[in-house]
Each structure stands twice: as C-alpha cells, then as structure tokens.
Amino acid sequence: MRASSALALLLLAGAAAAAPQRIVSMNPCADAILAEVAAPRQIAGISHWSQDPRGTSMDLALARRFPRHFGTAEEVLRLAPDLVIAGAHTPGATRAALARLGVPVLLVGVPGSVAESKAEVRAIATAVGRPEAGEALVARIDRAIAAARHTGPPVPAVLRTPAGVVPGEGTLAGELMGLAGFRNAAAELGLSQWDILPVERLLLGPPVVLLADPSAALHPALGRARMPVVPFDMQLLNCGGPVIIRAAAALADARAKLE
C-alpha cells in the first residue's frame, strides 16, 4: 500500500473513532436534521416535540424509534451523551449544567435563509462525523428548490398562521415564498420579520392571496371578502433542513393552484 493511501486510511479511522456515539438533540429542528445525517445507532435521544403529532417536523414513525426526553438536564444526562445539540431556546441553566460536567454542546440557531439552513445541516453532519451525509441532504434541498422555482410574475401573498402570525422579510419562509413564485406582501402591510396580522388589517391592505392552514376555521370576514385562500400546512414553517424539501414542494403546489 502506498504511504499516502495508508495515511488517508489512518485519518479516516481516527475520524470515525472520534465521532460521537451517543448524541442527544434538545431541539425539534435539530432532531429532523440529526435523523437524516447521523447513523441511527448514534442517536441516544431527541426532544419530545418530535414525537408529538401537533409539533413534529419529521416523520412521526421515524421519531418514535428514538428515546425522547422533556428537556431537563437530569433527563439528558441520564442518556449519557457525548454530544448534545441545543437550540437558542434551550434554558441557559441546562446548558450551564452540561458545560460544568464537560458534555460537548453544539448550539444551533434559527436559520433565516436557505443558505443559513444548509450551513446548519453541514455543521451538524460534521459534528456527528458524517459530513458526506450532510452534503447528500444539502443536494436534496437544492434539487427541491430547483423543482419548486417559479419564473413567472410573482403573486402577492401573505402566509398567516391560525394565531395571526406572519413571516416577513428576512425569514426562511419568506425566501421560499419568493422562490416558489409569491411576493411576500408582509412588508407592504407594515409587518416585520415575525409579526401579528389582525384580520381587519389584512382586509384593509392590498389584495393578496392568503396561504392558510387547511385544518383551521377561516374567519367569516375573510370568506365574505372572497379573498383567494390556498391551503398550506403550517407545520412546515417550524424548521429548515429537510423540512425545506416539503415546504418548497407545498409552496410550488400552492402557486400552481393559481394558474
């Protein structure tokens, strides 16, 4: 064997040995990425949100293959992790307890763009010792975005949750809307990144298509106004990573309904 080949094999073996073997995710969005890029045997626990049909951002059957926890430091430590993936909303006391005990923690944020989400995928995949799996997921995201891209005139639209929350400019959802052929009208309605849009303000604003949750009752005033309403699964708003694949397809389908 050539010396260079032998060195490469030694480096690969060292990387494999160093890869964490008991990973615990405390963030439902990280759960969804971890399930895609880690080997199943590496996952020691995921957040309880991913096993809740009302809050999961991943396949429920897949999520239920892994132990769950409810986010306390005690529960996480019982899982004996050698890597914890925490989010911005993970309590500071929990992160401090993990740090005191020397548990490595990878902190992930809330991606505001496709590029930021792909960077997060790569960071998690690298941390678990499987960068090639991260690149494979990024390639799938790129293909989904290419398939969803709309080149015709954009349609002004507002994506509004049942609670009245609207993603504005500088959000991942807003970017995906633009790629799929919608013009996010949140800014025209005077809204910031994530803002509340009352029904009255929506009706007084410029004409738009409303992307709304099909499982929630529509306000009677919106029905009387005959505003175009297209269904959109609001659970696709929660995360990036592999959720982008489904969100891009859903937005492309919504845009096609207006042709």
Beta strands, then each sheet from edge to edge (+ up, - down):
strand 1: 23-25
strand 2: 43-47
strand 3: 68-69
strand 4: 83-87
strand 5: 105-108
strand 6: 155-160
strand 7: 165-167
strand 8: 182-184
strand 9: 194-196
strand 10: 209-212
strand 11: 229-231
sheet 1: 3+ 2+ 1+ 4+ 5+
sheet 2: 8+ 6+ 10+ 11+
sheet 3: 7+ 9-
end
